[in-house]
Amino acid sequence: MTWLDVSSNRTLKCPTIVRQMSLKIARYYFMVKYSSEFKSKVVNEYLDNDISYQALSLKYHIAGHSLVSYWVNSVRRQGLGTLKIKHRIQRYSQDFKLSVVDYIQTNGVSCMRAALRFGISRSLVSSWIKIYREQGIVGLR
């Protein structure tokens, strides 16, 4: 997600726009998809230099250092191939979804940690947790 103040002169080409207005400022929230090359560049810079996640997120205008951390940890666990954008739709069984939810509840880990462990996106894990809380096991079909 990228933040852009109305007063700034920058223009970004982003797919999803949500507008929030207040009395003094208007902020736009953009959902940004980063290219594989960009992710690789950021990860390699982290691994090759003595620079923090936060410094990289500021340098490259990435909203939040946790995303940089996620990319680095993904590469450490599964290699650079994990940064590639996957265009095919993957279907997961109810048992697999339940095992991910169970892993989170049993071990008290974050969605990010579970996503890294199972090699899936953290947004997918978050949605399964939400569905499980609202609908139970049946919702994970």
C-alpha positions in Angstrom: 0.0 0.0 0.0 1.4 3.4 -0.9 0.3 6.7 0.6 0.1 9.8 -1.4 -0.8 13.3 -0.1 -2.9 15.4 -2.4 -0.4 18.3 -1.9 2.5 16.2 -3.4 3.2 16.5 -7.1 4.0 12.8 -7.6 1.7 10.7 -9.8 1.6 7.0 -9.5 0.0 4.4 -11.7 -1.8 2.0 -9.3 -4.7 -0.4 -9.8 -6.9 0.2 -6.7 -7.7 3.6 -5.2 -9.6 4.2 -2.0 -10.1 7.8 -1.0 -10.3 9.1 2.6 -11.1 12.7 3.3 -10.7 14.6 6.5 -11.0 18.3 7.3 -7.4 19.2 6.6 -6.0 16.6 4.2 -7.1 14.0 1.8 -5.1 10.8 1.6 -5.2 8.2 -1.2 -4.4 4.5 -0.5 -3.0 2.5 -3.4 -2.6 -1.2 -3.5 0.7 -1.7 -5.3 2.0 -4.8 -7.0 5.7 -4.9 -7.0 7.6 -6.6 -9.9 9.8 -9.6 -9.3 12.8 -7.6 -10.5 12.0 -4.8 -7.9 11.6 -7.3 -5.1 14.9 -9.0 -6.0 16.7 -5.7 -6.1 15.5 -4.8 -2.6 16.3 -8.2 -1.2 19.8 -8.3 -2.7 20.5 -4.8 -1.4 19.5 -6.0 2.1 21.6 -9.1 1.9 24.7 -7.4 0.3 24.7 -4.3 2.5 24.4 -3.4 6.2 21.0 -1.7 5.8 17.8 -2.1 7.8 14.4 -3.1 6.6 13.0 0.3 7.6 15.8 2.1 5.7 15.0 0.1 2.5 11.3 0.7 2.8 11.9 4.5 3.1 14.5 4.5 0.3 12.2 2.6 -2.2 8.9 4.1 -0.9 7.5 0.7 0.3 4.7 1.2 2.9 6.0 -0.6 5.9 9.2 -2.5 6.6 7.4 -5.7 7.3 6.9 -6.3 3.6 10.7 -6.1 3.0 11.2 -8.5 5.9 8.7 -10.9 4.4 10.5 -10.8 1.0 13.9 -11.4 2.7 12.6 -14.2 4.8 10.9 -15.8 1.8 14.1 -15.8 -0.2 16.1 -17.2 2.8 13.6 -20.1 3.2 12.7 -20.9 -0.4 15.1 -19.0 -2.8 14.6 -16.2 -5.3 11.8 -18.1 -7.1 9.4 -17.1 -4.4 9.5 -13.5 -5.5 8.1 -14.3 -8.9 4.5 -13.2 -9.6 2.4 -16.3 -10.0 -0.5 -16.0 -12.5 -2.1 -19.4 -12.1 -4.9 -20.0 -9.6 -4.0 -22.4 -6.9 -6.7 -24.4 -5.2 -6.1 -25.7 -1.6 -7.9 -28.5 0.1 -10.0 -28.0 3.2 -7.5 -30.2 5.1 -4.6 -28.0 4.1 -6.4 -24.8 5.0 -7.3 -26.3 8.4 -3.7 -27.4 9.0 -2.5 -23.8 8.4 -5.2 -22.4 10.8 -4.4 -25.0 13.3 -0.6 -24.3 13.1 -1.3 -20.6 13.9 -3.6 -21.4 16.8 -1.4 -24.1 18.3 1.9 -22.3 18.0 0.7 -18.7 18.4 2.5 -17.5 15.3 1.6 -14.6 13.0 0.0 -15.0 9.6 3.4 -14.0 8.1 5.3 -16.8 9.9 2.6 -19.3 8.8 2.8 -18.1 5.2 6.5 -18.5 5.2 6.3 -22.0 6.7 3.7 -23.2 4.2 5.0 -21.3 1.2 1.8 -19.3 0.5 0.8 -15.6 0.7 0.1 -14.0 4.0 -3.1 -12.4 2.6 -4.4 -15.9 1.8 -3.6 -17.0 5.4 -5.3 -14.0 6.8 -8.5 -14.6 4.8 -8.6 -18.3 5.9 -8.3 -17.1 9.6 -11.1 -14.7 9.1 -13.3 -17.3 7.4 -12.6 -19.8 10.1 -13.5 -17.3 12.8 -16.8 -16.3 11.1 -17.9 -19.7 9.6 -15.9 -22.4 11.3 -14.5 -25.5 9.4 -17.3 -25.5 6.9 -16.2 -22.1 5.6 -12.8 -23.4 4.6 -14.3 -25.7 1.9 
